Amino acid sequence: MSLAHFNSSVLAEMLVMFFQTFGVGCLFLHRLTSDRSSWHALGRTGVIVAVFGLGIAGAMCGRQDSEFALFAGGTMTALLIGMTMGSSNTDAVDAIHHFGEAEAA
């Protein structure tokens, strides 16, 4: 008789929880460090890995009719919003030439 019973739905749910905490931690690391820091790039890479991991783990949960697929989708949405919103450090560049401007000689 086996002492351990392997349940694949529990594994998929644990993966969802792991990628949720990993993704939120990496999002904090990305947003709270300087742009020139190596931790900034590591946090961005971690968020991308977490979003892909949540997609795969959520699909595994969806195949087993687990409601953790909804949690995975909600966390993916929150991570993507957290990565795209906020102030940007890049300067706006006006690449359109206006006809009324005088050209410099």
BAKE-678260 format. One record per residue (C-alpha): residue in one letter; x, y, z. Coordinates in Angstrom, 2 decimals, padded with zeros to 5 digits. Layout:
N
{residuo->a	u->X	v->Y	w->Z}
...
***
This chain:
105
{residuo->m	u->000.00	v->000.00	w->000.00}
{residuo->s	u->001.32	v->003.41	w->-000.95}
{residuo->l	u->001.75	v->006.03	w->001.74}
{residuo->a	u->001.71	v->008.95	w->-000.70}
{residuo->h	u->-001.14	v->009.62	w->-003.07}
{residuo->f	u->-000.19	v->011.75	w->-006.09}
{residuo->n	u->-002.90	v->014.12	w->-007.24}
{residuo->s	u->-002.06	v->016.14	w->-010.35}
{residuo->s	u->-004.69	v->018.81	w->-009.68}
{residuo->v	u->-002.98	v->019.68	w->-006.41}
{residuo->l	u->000.34	v->020.04	w->-008.26}
{residuo->a	u->-001.23	v->022.46	w->-010.76}
{residuo->e	u->-002.82	v->024.49	w->-007.95}
{residuo->m	u->000.51	v->024.65	w->-006.12}
{residuo->l	u->002.18	v->025.88	w->-009.33}
{residuo->v	u->-000.43	v->028.65	w->-009.60}
{residuo->m	u->000.28	v->029.74	w->-006.03}
{residuo->f	u->004.05	v->029.62	w->-006.62}
{residuo->f	u->003.89	v->031.71	w->-009.79}
{residuo->q	u->001.54	v->034.19	w->-008.13}
{residuo->t	u->003.93	v->034.91	w->-005.27}
{residuo->f	u->006.97	v->034.81	w->-007.57}
{residuo->g	u->005.35	v->037.23	w->-010.01}
{residuo->v	u->004.25	v->039.74	w->-007.37}
{residuo->g	u->007.70	v->039.66	w->-005.76}
{residuo->c	u->009.38	v->040.25	w->-009.12}
{residuo->l	u->006.93	v->043.05	w->-009.92}
{residuo->f	u->007.88	v->044.80	w->-006.67}
{residuo->l	u->011.55	v->044.26	w->-007.49}
{residuo->h	u->011.07	v->045.72	w->-010.98}
{residuo->r	u->009.03	v->048.74	w->-009.90}
{residuo->l	u->010.98	v->049.69	w->-006.77}
{residuo->t	u->014.55	v->049.55	w->-008.07}
{residuo->s	u->016.42	v->052.02	w->-010.25}
{residuo->d	u->016.33	v->051.66	w->-014.04}
{residuo->r	u->020.11	v->051.29	w->-014.18}
{residuo->s	u->020.17	v->048.47	w->-011.63}
{residuo->s	u->020.60	v->044.84	w->-012.63}
{residuo->w	u->017.79	v->044.01	w->-010.17}
{residuo->h	u->015.42	v->046.06	w->-012.34}
{residuo->a	u->016.05	v->043.86	w->-015.39}
{residuo->l	u->015.93	v->040.71	w->-013.27}
{residuo->g	u->012.52	v->041.73	w->-011.91}
{residuo->r	u->011.19	v->042.36	w->-015.43}
{residuo->t	u->012.43	v->038.97	w->-016.60}
{residuo->g	u->010.90	v->037.32	w->-013.55}
{residuo->v	u->007.50	v->038.89	w->-014.23}
{residuo->i	u->007.58	v->037.61	w->-017.81}
{residuo->v	u->008.47	v->034.11	w->-016.60}
{residuo->a	u->005.69	v->034.29	w->-014.00}
{residuo->v	u->003.10	v->035.34	w->-016.60}
{residuo->f	u->004.03	v->032.41	w->-018.85}
{residuo->g	u->004.06	v->030.05	w->-015.86}
{residuo->l	u->000.65	v->031.29	w->-014.74}
{residuo->g	u->-000.70	v->030.72	w->-018.24}
{residuo->i	u->000.52	v->027.14	w->-018.34}
{residuo->a	u->-000.49	v->026.33	w->-014.75}
{residuo->g	u->-003.88	v->028.00	w->-015.27}
{residuo->a	u->-004.47	v->025.92	w->-018.38}
{residuo->m	u->-003.61	v->022.78	w->-016.41}
{residuo->c	u->-006.11	v->023.81	w->-013.72}
{residuo->g	u->-008.74	v->024.57	w->-016.34}
{residuo->r	u->-008.43	v->021.08	w->-017.79}
{residuo->q	u->-009.22	v->019.66	w->-014.34}
{residuo->d	u->-012.14	v->022.06	w->-013.68}
{residuo->s	u->-010.29	v->023.75	w->-010.84}
{residuo->e	u->-011.19	v->027.32	w->-009.94}
{residuo->f	u->-007.51	v->028.14	w->-009.56}
{residuo->a	u->-007.57	v->028.83	w->-013.31}
{residuo->l	u->-009.56	v->031.98	w->-012.49}
{residuo->f	u->-006.98	v->033.01	w->-009.89}
{residuo->a	u->-004.21	v->032.50	w->-012.43}
{residuo->g	u->-006.00	v->034.64	w->-015.01}
{residuo->g	u->-006.68	v->037.40	w->-012.50}
{residuo->t	u->-003.07	v->037.44	w->-011.37}
{residuo->m	u->-001.84	v->037.54	w->-014.97}
{residuo->t	u->-004.05	v->040.57	w->-015.56}
{residuo->a	u->-002.80	v->042.31	w->-012.43}
{residuo->l	u->000.84	v->041.63	w->-013.33}
{residuo->l	u->000.40	v->042.97	w->-016.85}
{residuo->i	u->-001.36	v->046.10	w->-015.57}
{residuo->g	u->001.37	v->046.57	w->-012.97}
{residuo->m	u->004.05	v->046.36	w->-015.65}
{residuo->t	u->002.42	v->048.82	w->-018.03}
{residuo->m	u->000.94	v->051.53	w->-015.84}
{residuo->g	u->002.82	v->054.26	w->-014.07}
{residuo->s	u->005.20	v->056.99	w->-015.01}
{residuo->s	u->007.67	v->056.38	w->-017.78}
{residuo->n	u->011.26	v->057.58	w->-017.64}
{residuo->t	u->011.61	v->057.87	w->-021.40}
{residuo->d	u->011.43	v->061.32	w->-022.94}
{residuo->a	u->008.92	v->062.02	w->-025.65}
{residuo->v	u->010.50	v->062.56	w->-029.05}
{residuo->d	u->008.79	v->064.79	w->-031.59}
{residuo->a	u->009.60	v->063.03	w->-034.86}
{residuo->i	u->006.99	v->064.87	w->-036.92}
{residuo->h	u->008.27	v->067.80	w->-038.94}
{residuo->h	u->005.96	v->070.79	w->-038.70}
{residuo->f	u->005.57	v->072.89	w->-041.85}
{residuo->g	u->005.45	v->076.22	w->-040.01}
{residuo->e	u->008.91	v->075.85	w->-038.42}
{residuo->a	u->011.95	v->077.59	w->-039.84}
{residuo->e	u->014.90	v->075.38	w->-040.66}
{residuo->a	u->018.18	v->076.05	w->-038.87}
{residuo->a	u->021.07	v->077.01	w->-041.11}
***
